């Protein structure tokens, strides 16, 4: 079990030391200091909740789309989302690989 924990720690360390993960942290700090970006993010969160509560009212959806477009036109936010997507892809790849490995193992597909 100790060896398994070491291997898992190595995978986590790999992600944490990746350029994309470090860039996400850096950009997140920058966005937290940017009042305009923080305001747009807060508005999007509020509108998302309102959209769901309103049973997907078209007017709320249009307003949400407009604010999302403004937010997606902020360069720092776009770069952050791109890096975050790559980090999430790394995590998903590891998760998927483990699922396949255990599925094969449990179904006797490995020698």
ChimeraX attribute file (.defattr): number of C-alpha atoms within 10 A of each C-alpha:
attribute: neighborCount
match mode: 1-to-1
recipient: residues
	/A:1	6
	/A:2	7
	/A:3	8
	/A:4	9
	/A:5	10
	/A:6	11
	/A:7	12
	/A:8	12
	/A:9	12
	/A:10	12
	/A:11	15
	/A:12	14
	/A:13	11
	/A:14	13
	/A:15	17
	/A:16	13
	/A:17	11
	/A:18	13
	/A:19	12
	/A:20	20
	/A:21	20
	/A:22	16
	/A:23	15
	/A:24	20
	/A:25	14
	/A:26	12
	/A:27	18
	/A:28	15
	/A:29	11
	/A:30	13
	/A:31	17
	/A:32	11
	/A:33	11
	/A:34	11
	/A:35	10
	/A:36	13
	/A:37	18
	/A:38	14
	/A:39	12
	/A:40	17
	/A:41	17
	/A:42	12
	/A:43	17
	/A:44	19
	/A:45	13
	/A:46	12
	/A:47	19
	/A:48	18
	/A:49	12
	/A:50	16
	/A:51	19
	/A:52	12
	/A:53	10
	/A:54	13
	/A:55	9
	/A:56	13
	/A:57	12
	/A:58	11
	/A:59	11
	/A:60	17
	/A:61	17
	/A:62	12
	/A:63	16
	/A:64	20
	/A:65	15
	/A:66	13
	/A:67	17
	/A:68	16
	/A:69	11
	/A:70	12
	/A:71	21
	/A:72	15
	/A:73	11
	/A:74	13
	/A:75	10
	/A:76	16
	/A:77	19
	/A:78	13
	/A:79	16
	/A:80	19
	/A:81	15
	/A:82	14
	/A:83	20
	/A:84	18
	/A:85	15
	/A:86	13
	/A:87	20
	/A:88	15
	/A:89	12
	/A:90	16
	/A:91	15
	/A:92	12
	/A:93	12
	/A:94	14
	/A:95	12
	/A:96	12
	/A:97	12
	/A:98	12
	/A:99	12
	/A:100	12
	/A:101	14
	/A:102	14
	/A:103	13
	/A:104	13
	/A:105	12
	/A:106	10
	/A:107	9
	/A:108	9
	/A:109	10
	/A:110	10
	/A:111	5
